[in-house]
Amino acid sequence: MTLTGRVGSSPISSRFPSIVAVTTSYQSPPLTKILQKGSVVCGIAGILAFDNSNYQIEEKLLLHMRDTIAHRGPDGVGLWIAPDSKIALAHRRLSIIDLSAAANQPMSNADDTIFIVFNGEIYNFPELRAELQSLNYAWKTDHSDTEVVLHAYEEWGVQFVAKLRGMFAIALWDSRRRELILARDRIGIKPLYYTVQQGRLIFASEIKAILADKSVPRQVNEEAFYHYLSFLTTPAPHTMFAGINKLPAGTLMQVKSDGTTQSKRYWNVWDEVRPLIGRRDEDIAEALLHELEHAVAIHKLSDVPVGVFLSGGIDSSTNAALFSRGESRPVETFTIGYQGEYASYPNETSYARMMADHVHAAYHERLLRLDDLLEFLPRMIYLQDEPIADPVCVPVYYLCELARQHGVPVCQVGEGADELFCGYPSWLNLLKIQHMNESPVPRWAKKCGLAALRLMGHDNGFPYARLQRGIAQQPVFWGGAEAFTEVHKKRLLSPRLRRQFQSLSSWEVVRPFYEKFRSDAWEKSYLNWMSYLDLNLRLPELLLARVDKMSMGVSLEARVPFLDHKLVEFALGIPEHAKIRGGVLKYILKKAVRGVIPDTIIDRPKQGFGVPIYEWFLDRLGERTRDELGQFCTHTDFLDRAEVMRLIAAKQGQQVWYLLNFALWWKEYLQ
């Protein structure tokens, strides 16, 4: 868990404060009804009943909501209900920092006028505590980041989020202002969901906790489903449940007791970027390495063992190498592979083992089989809450389970580096297509090209879609994970939804980000656009969502040092030419870590973390999928059966997986 915030701009030389051990703390509020058995920092829930509502919060419901997400925090529980039963906060704790009962939540300030629950880690809380101690606040704990957040709000009001560095989802009740504050970290590492209905606002770390209230309707958000078919996930603020929203990354929402709400983005990365114009590659690489060292170091802070997920690629290997510095014991590393060899996804375990040996780490490995996927499917759907159509959920879960089995409840992961430094070969291809689209070819010639593709039956594919976007003066890049094109979606939908969405395009999701980028970015290069869009869409709602759901499913906290917001701000200040000089993926990152990790790993071909879905669909997964999707098409009116069966027959494993994920979700949560 973590909290992030803006600490202001400063020279590189002054951005590396000394590392101090962090902790959390709690003092049981003396007010009102309270149940307290330890605490948890990884799952929050609550209800605010509005003034004009007759609704009275029941303890039984809050307990049910809280314990629905027990997997997020098995080490303790907390519950606070106000005397008028109009506001209640619940918490489940995974003990990571300050293992004492003093760190329990909900937590209150000295005069019991402010109460807080939060899921996260505040990596700069020692500095903030030192600043706040000079202001004469009464402290109940010795080293609690929770209490620091509480006093930070008392001192700076809603601007407190700009002070925080970390990952977090916060719920804070100010009884003086009769106002509930909900906030999500800048990058969206931690989730926060809410719904407003029947005179109350209900919020939680997971949707299933909201659904513990049986009066909350379960209905499909059909527009979200349409966009899911583009992005493999539902873009914020929507979820796949009609009426249930997720707070977007970097957003703070104020909810008055009369039901009025106000939301604002408190962080715009372009306001914080310091362009590294005219700097030599060597200087940029050196500064980048310093930023990485600091990010990895502060993400080590814990009172329990912390390990590293190791794939054998540049990102996780850099994590492992920098993590190992200064450690007196071997670092615990964890790797997932597959039994047998698959053409679609060769094992990387030999590289992971090489890196573990290089830093003298303890190496733990598990090889998965198709049976592991089939066995895990029901649990995966339950943990996801809403469809997250990335098959990598499967190895991520088993990787987290492997770490937990070896007594490690916190691990660093490598998400974010590919998006910040251009690690995907497909991005280079898309950059070429973008430049081709901007070539002085007459518009009529491009339209002729579209017509030719259509006549050849290729209008379903992405070459057609990207040429079409170019003609419409849209960027060809709509995100690092696209499932179906607009043309294909129309054929895939049932006749009812085809009519309903005949004039809708997922460009409506992308367009606001593009307009913001064109307005604010210091360098309006297409590589910067790709990083910016994925930072706002694919990372928070797909990649980080899968990490949060799967890790919390085994009560493990995952940390993402490459997405420390200060490192993100630094990375987006690097000019495009320095990131991919000579067409080399991750050029500047490779330059920064050469000598830190072996050249063999730096210079090996890029291989993403994946699953041999194609081969498994030719096996029993295909049989299971055909049966599940056949039943789904029989009982629902979302998809065109003929097109679904055509995809299955054509062995389009990845695309069929996206549909299977939705069908299984519907079966679990709505049927």
Residue, then its C-alpha position, 0 to 999 in steps of 0.5 A: m500500500t502506498l500514498t503518492g504525492r507531489v513534493g515539488s521540483s528540485p535539482i537531481s543532486s538534492r532528490f535523494p534523501s537518506i533512507v529511514a525505516v518506515t512504520t504505521s501506527y494506530q490508536s483505537p478511537p475512544l468514540t462510539k461503537i468500535l470493533q478492533k482486533g489488530s489491523v490491516v493496511c490492504g483493504i478498506a471499505g465504508i459507507l456515508a449515509f447522506d443527511n436527507s436519507n433515513y438510512q442507518i448503517e448496520e454493523k452487520l453489513l460493514l462486517h460483511m463488506r470488510d470480511t469479503i476482502a479478507h484476502r487483502g488483509p489476514d493479519g487484523v481487522g478494524l471497524w468504526i461507526a459514528p454515533d449517529s450511524k451515518i458514517a462508517l469505516a472498515h479495514r483489513r490489515l496485511s502487516i508490513i510496517d509497524l507490526s504492533a497493534a498501535a498501527n491499527q486502523p481506523m485511526s483518529n486524530a487527537d480530538d477524534t474529529i478526523f478518522i482515516v483508513f488507507n491502503g498503501e505505503i508512504y515512502n517519504f513519511p519520515e521526512l513528513r513526520a519531521e516537518l509535522q513534529s515542528l508544528n506541535y501535533a500530538w503523536k500516538t505512535d512512534h513511526s506510523d505512516t497512517e498517523v503522518v497522513l492524518h496530521a498531513y491532512e490536518e495541516w494542509g487540508v486536501q493539498f496533503v496528497a501533493k506531499l505524499r510519495g508512494m501508492f495509496a487509496i485513502a478514505l478520510w472522514d472530517s467530522r468538522r466539515r462533515e466531508l468524506i475525502l477519497a483519494r487514489d495515488r498518482i499512477g493508480i497502483k491501488p484501486l478504489y471503487y464506489t457507488v452512490q445510490q439510495g441516499r448513500l455512498i459506498f466505497a471499497s478496495e474491491i467491487k465484491a465488498i460493495l456487492a456484499d450489500k445485496s441492495v446494490p444492483r448487479q447489471v452490466n455497463e454495456e458501454a463499458f463492455y463496448h470499450y472493454l472489447s478495445f482495451l481488455t479492461t474498462p476505462a475509469p471512471h466506469t467499471m463493468f457494473a452499471g452504477i459502480n465507478k472506480l476513482p481515476a488515478g491521481t484523483l481526489m473526490q470530496v463528498k459532503s454529507d448532503g450528497t454533493t461531490q466534487s472530483k479533481r485530478y491533483w497531478n498532471v505529469w507535464d506540470e512536473v516534468r523537467p525537460l532534459i534538453g541539450r544533455r549528453d546521453e551519458d549524463i542522462a543515463e547517470a541521472l537515470l541510474h541515480e533515480l532508479e537506485h533511490a526508487v528501488a531503495i525506498h521501495k525496500l522499506s518494510d518490517v517484513p521480508v521483501g523479495v523480487f519477481l525475476s523474469g530474466g529481462i532488463d527491468s526485473s534484473t535491474n530491480a534485483a541488482l539494485f535491491s541486492r546492494g547493501e543487503s547482508r543476506p541473499v535477496e529472495t527472487f521468484t520466477i515462473g516458467y512453463q513445463g515443456e517448450y512452447a513456440s509462442y512463449p519460450n521459457e526465460t528461466s535460464y536468464a532468471r537463474m543467471m541473474a540470481d547467480h549474478v547477485h548471489a540471490a536465493y532463487h525460487e522457481r515454479l513451472l506451470r501446466l495447463d492444469d494450473l490454468l484450468e484449476f485457477l480459472p474460477r478463482m481468477i474471475y472471482l479475484q478480478d472483480e471485473p474482466i481483466a482480459d490479460p492471461v498474464c493474470v495466471p502466472v502473476y497469481y502463481l508467482c505471488e503464491l510462490a513468494r508467499q509459500h517461502g515466507v515473503p509477503v512483499c515483492q518488487v515487480g518491474e511494471g512500467a519500464d517498457e512504457l516509460f522507455c519504449g521496451y516494446p518492438s510493436w511500438l517501433n512498428l507503430l511509430k513507422i506507421q504513424h510517420m507513414n500516415e503523415s507522409p504526403v500521400p494524397r487523401w484519395a490514395k489512402k481511401c483507395g487503400l482502405a477500399a482495397l483492404r475491404l474488398m480483400g476482406h481485411d477490414n477487420g484487422f489493425p492495418y485497416a484500422r490504423l490507416q483509417r485513423g490516419i485519414a481521420q487525423q487520429p494517432v494510430f496508437w490507442g493503447g499498448a493492448e488492443a483487442f478488437t478494431e472498431v469494425h470487428k467489434k461491430r460484427l462481434l456484437s449482438p444485433r441489439l448492441r450493434r444498433q445501440f452502439q452504431s455511432l460509438s467509437s472507443w476514440e471517445v475514450v482516447r480523445p480526452f487524453y490526446e487533447k490533454f497531451r497536445s495541450d500540455a506535453w513539452e515534446k509532442s512526439y509520438l513516443n511521448w504520446m504512447s507513454y502518456l496514454d499507457l500511463n493513463l489507461r493501460l497501466p492503471e486499469l490493466l497491468l497494475a490492476r492485474v498485479d493488485k488483484m492477483s497479489m492481494g489474492v494471496s495476501l501479498e503486497a506488490r511494489v512497483p519502483f519503476l512507477d515511483h512518480k518522481l521516476v516517472e516525471f524524470a523519464l518523461g523529461i527524456p527526449e525521444h531520441a535518447k530513448i530509442r537512439g538508432g532504433v534500439l529499444k530502451y536505449i537510455l535505460k540499457k546505457a544506464v544499467r550496463g555494468v549493473i546487470p550482465d550484458t547478456i541480459i541487456d542485449r538479448p531479444k525482448q520477450g514479454f511476460g506471457v502465457p502459451i495461450y495459442e498452444w493451450f487453446l489447441d488442447r483442453l482449454g479450447e474445449r472448455t472455451r467452446d463450451e463456456l462461450g456456447q452456453f454464454c451466447t445461448h443465455t445472453d444477448f451480448l455477442d454474435r454467436a456465428e462470429v464467436m464460433r468463427l474466432i474459435a474455429a480460426k484458433q484466435g486464442q488471444q481474442v477468444w480469451y478476451l471473450l472467455n474472460f467476460a463470459l466467465w465474469w458474467k457467470e460468476y457475478l451476474q448469472 
